[in-house]
Amino acid sequence: MTKKLFLTATFLLVCLCTAHAQRSKYLHFGPTVDYVLLNDRTIGDIPLKGADIGLRIGFDNIGQNSLWGIGLTAGVGFANTYHFPNLPNRIADRYFGSLDGEYLHRVNRPDSRLKVYVGGQMNLSLYYNQIRVFTNSETNYFFHLGLAPKVRLDFPFRMFRRGYSLIGAASYDVLAVVARPGFSMPFPGDRMDNVRVASLAGYGMARTHVGLYHRMRNGNAWEAAYRWQLDFDNHLNTVRQAVHGVSFVLYMNL
């Protein structure tokens, strides 16, 4: 009986160590640069053009059949109308922060070269625009807490005798908590009372991501990526924002 228990415990320990060995853990960080197109009736009828620069940090846990991760991005920028990108003549200073987490599970055959993952993503983001031309109030914000299904494709290939992966991902919110100003120029003391639950009707946020990923011999990796985001809200004053961004992220193997 003791021998059977010892063999069972040994077998479970080997399985646990094997499963642990098949997972890779990374700490990632890197700069982001965004080009923003913003049409917000709470600011005015003229579309704005903006530029943001930020820093992203996060953690990833990647296995054979699943992956999950969490990341934080924050930065600053500015927005303008006809004079973009003339920084001294800007009409708004921009501040933003975004916290996102995801869990994805592989759904296709293990022997397939193309890896297909399906799962979900949570995103908490806040954009704050300080409008320099308003005299009674400079506050313009957009708060968002959303849940979205997500699909990711991972296609490995070799180039110049080195291994790379082409990564593509897309998500679209199905449920979100949204907050925006209720007036074009909020009165002094106006609270963030325009908070509501939004779904597919009159509100949307779509994100796409295309990246070139390379794992180095020392176990670390890097990714150069382009991402596109479109969000809109037709409640009260219409707002539409499109973000074209590039990033270069380093992955430190833990």
Disulfide bonds with the S-S distance in Angstrom:
none
